[in-house]
Amino acid sequence: MSYYLFFSGEIFIISTLLAYFTAPYVIKFAHKKGYICTPRDREIDIPRKIRKRSHDYQIPVIGGWVIFIPFLITMLSSIFFLDKLFPDDHYKLRYFLLFISSVFIFIIGYFDDIKRLSYITRFLIEIIIILSILILTLKDNYMILPGLPPWKIGWIEIFILLIWSLGLCNSINLIDGLDGSASGLIVIATVFLSLITAVEAFLVTMVLMSVMAACIAFLSYNFHPAKLFLGSSGTLFLGYVLSILTVWQPNHYTSNYYLPYAVLIFAVPITDMVVVFTVRILKGKNPFIADSWHLHDRVLLTGLSRKQSVLLIWGLSLLCGLTAYLSYLQIFGYFIAVGIVAVLVFSFYMIINKFEKSGNTHSAEISPQ
């Protein structure tokens, strides 16, 4: 066991260094190729206050490479050189499939960053990839839901897990509207997912350490004022990998128990996506066309600075993750945790809505910092 813990620590350190020293080359390459954007000039419907304080300089949008490269090296070295990590060939094949499918998801995101794919094309490809890996790795396996015996995964469950994976992929993509918002939320999520991971689940820990470390390093370039954006390549890739890990068995003799807690840990981006899509549909708009109904936009309209806004959103996510962890420790029941998270998120939206109206009444300007 000490070998695996030491290996996890090595992965964390190596992934941190790889991400940190890869970023400058990604930035240079993006500027050379023109893979950049000026946020203030985006052609979307956002309030003047938000547009006025958006970045007025060019920022690379292919930051996903900074996260993907450490993951790529971790997975390749594990699959081809560290057989000791895998309890049997079935698990080796499972992680090989995760690696291959992650590459495809990353490529889809990367093409969206540099070519702007239509949302229909991107969504259909996501469905094909996610559905394939769920069928190949989960059909007829078991998962654990609170208060229920182990639940066999059939076709209905596969469809529900498809919705979960698609939702998490795209919710991480949608909430990445402030410098450091998505990468910071991923760091918080991976910390709590690591805390609820069984000690014997070395493979899950390995991937979580790689993702967590890369995102921590990435934040040094992504926090306000940002020098690099995750882009679709980064957000879709991160959402995909974590969504699959949360529906898999943590090891070869334990049924999956992650999903109920993951729903709480990722409550902030999931709620943001549900609220945004609901509002757009009620307004008769295309739910996939960007506007200013995201949580970060509403927080900015209160008059808080961009740094303050992202820290506030991180704080809410931290409370949701902590609630999930305390429930995992059986400090209180899972459904009590669901109620606590629901109250936290609902109260947050109500308070923001109140201050947003107050800020609009007094014509409050958004601080540039």
C-alpha positions, -999 to 999 in steps of 0.1 A, spaced: 0 0 0 29 24 8 41 19 -28 8 30 -42 6 61 -19 41 70 -28 32 66 -65 1 88 -61 24 115 -46 48 112 -75 19 116 -99 8 148 -81 42 163 -82 50 154 -118 16 165 -131 20 198 -113 54 205 -128 43 193 -163 12 215 -163 31 246 -149 59 244 -174 37 234 -204 15 264 -201 40 290 -215 45 269 -246 8 265 -251 3 303 -248 31 310 -273 17 284 -297 -19 298 -294 -8 334 -302 13 322 -332 -16 302 -346 -43 327 -337 -62 304 -313 -72 334 -291 -102 355 -283 -110 389 -268 -138 383 -243 -151 419 -245 -158 414 -282 -178 382 -279 -210 383 -300 -234 372 -273 -262 388 -254 -247 401 -221 -254 432 -201 -233 463 -207 -219 461 -172 -205 427 -177 -191 434 -212 -175 466 -201 -154 447 -175 -146 417 -197 -110 413 -208 -100 437 -235 -69 418 -245 -64 386 -265 -63 353 -245 -54 318 -258 -84 294 -256 -65 261 -259 -55 257 -223 -70 222 -222 -35 210 -234 -21 220 -200 -45 196 -183 -45 169 -209 -7 163 -212 -2 153 -176 -32 130 -178 -18 116 -211 16 108 -196 0 93 -164 -23 70 -183 3 58 -209 30 51 -183 5 33 -161 -11 12 -189 21 2 -206 47 1 -178 30 -5 -145 10 -37 -147 12 -40 -109 -14 -12 -106 -41 -33 -123 -58 -62 -104 -66 -80 -137 -68 -76 -175 -104 -64 -173 -94 -34 -153 -65 -27 -176 -88 -27 -206 -113 -5 -187 -86 22 -181 -73 18 -217 -109 26 -229 -110 56 -206 -77 68 -221 -89 63 -257 -123 79 -252 -107 108 -233 -85 115 -263 -115 116 -286 -134 139 -262 -103 162 -260 -100 163 -298 -137 173 -301 -132 201 -276 -100 212 -293 -117 214 -327 -145 234 -311 -118 258 -297 -101 264 -330 -129 258 -356 -162 264 -336 -182 232 -341 -219 234 -341 -235 224 -308 -255 196 -325 -223 180 -340 -205 182 -307 -234 169 -287 -240 139 -309 -203 129 -308 -203 132 -270 -234 109 -269 -217 83 -291 -185 83 -271 -201 83 -236 -227 57 -245 -201 34 -259 -179 34 -229 -209 30 -205 -221 -1 -224 -186 -16 -226 -177 -10 -190 -208 -9 -169 -236 -30 -184 -247 -57 -158 -224 -43 -131 -237 -30 -98 -239 3 -81 -250 14 -46 -277 40 -39 -284 53 -4 -309 31 14 -310 5 -13 -292 -28 -19 -267 -30 -48 -285 -21 -80 -278 -39 -112 -271 -17 -142 -294 -24 -171 -304 -3 -201 -325 21 -182 -296 28 -158 -273 32 -187 -296 59 -201 -296 77 -167 -258 75 -164 -256 89 -200 -276 119 -189 -254 123 -159 -222 122 -179 -235 145 -206 -247 169 -180 -215 170 -160 -194 174 -192 -214 204 -204 -221 219 -170 -183 223 -164 -181 238 -199 -209 263 -192 -198 275 -158 -163 284 -171 -172 321 -175 -149 337 -150 -111 334 -146 -105 303 -126 -141 293 -121 -141 259 -137 -105 249 -128 -111 260 -92 -143 240 -90 -125 209 -104 -98 213 -77 -124 214 -50 -143 184 -65 -113 162 -69 -102 169 -33 -136 156 -20 -137 128 -45 -103 117 -32 -115 119 4 -144 95 -3 -122 71 -24 -114 38 -8 -78 34 2 -75 4 -21 -88 23 -52 -54 32 -64 -64 36 -100 -91 62 -92 -67 80 -69 -41 81 -96 -64 98 -121 -77 122 -95 -42 132 -84 -32 139 -120 -63 161 -127 -61 179 -94 -24 187 -97 -28 199 -133 -57 222 -124 -38 237 -94 -9 245 -117 -33 258 -144 -48 282 -119 -16 302 -118 -23 311 -155 -61 311 -153 -69 332 -122 -77 368 -128 -63 384 -148 -62 353 -170 -34 345 -194 -49 313 -206 -84 298 -209 -94 261 -205 -115 262 -237 -139 234 -246 -109 210 -249 -102 215 -212 -138 217 -198 -153 188 -218 -123 166 -211 -124 173 -173 -161 168 -171 -159 136 -191 -131 120 -171 -147 128 -137 -182 118 -149 -169 83 -158 -149 79 -126 -180 87 -106 -200 59 -122 -174 32 -122 -166 7 -94 -137 21 -74 -120 -14 -73 -127 -49 -85 -147 -60 -53 -167 -29 -44 -198 -17 -61 -200 19 -72 -210 43 -44 -196 76 -58 -225 89 -78 -249 100 -50 -220 120 -34 -208 133 -68 -242 148 -74 -237 169 -42 -201 177 -49 -209 190 -84 -242 207 -73 -230 242 -83 -223 236 -120 -252 212 -124 -277 237 -109 -262 265 -130 -268 244 -162 -304 234 -152 -313 270 -143 -298 284 -175 -314 259 -198 -348 262 -180 -348 301 -183 -338 299 -220 -365 274 -229 -391 294 -209 -381 325 -229 -384 306 -261 -347 306 -269 -323 279 -279 -309 265 -247 -275 261 -263 -271 297 -273 -250 317 -248 -266 346 -228 -261 362 -194 -282 339 -172 -252 319 -158 -245 320 -121 -212 340 -126 -231 366 -146 -257 371 -119 -229 374 -92 -211 400 -113 -243 420 -116 -243 425 -78 -213 448 -82 -187 423 -69 -153 422 -87 -144 392 -109 -120 379 -82 -146 383 -55 -173 366 -77 -152 335 -84 -141 332 -47 -178 333 -37 -187 306 -62 -158 285 -50 -170 290 -14 -205 277 -23 -189 246 -40 -167 240 -10 -197 239 13 -215 215 -10 -185 192 -11 -180 194 26 -217 184 31 -212 154 8 -181 143 27 -198 146 61 -226 125 48 -201 99 35 -186 98 70 -222 92 83 -222 124 104 -257 127 90 -278 109 65 -275 113 27 -310 128 23 -303 153 50 -272 162 30 -294 166 -1 -316 190 19 -286 210 32 -271 214 -3 -305 224 -18 -310 250 9 -274 263 4 -278 266 -34 -313 280 -32 -304 306 -6 -273 316 -26 -295 323 -57 -320 342 -37 -294 364 -20 -277 371 -53 -310 379 -69 -318 404 -41 -284 421 -44 -285 421 -82 -318 440 -81 -303 464 -55 -272 469 -76 -293 476 -107 -315 501 -88 -284 521 -78 -267 516 -111 -237 499 -95 -207 494 -117 -187 462 -116 -152 465 -102 -125 457 -128 -105 437 -103 
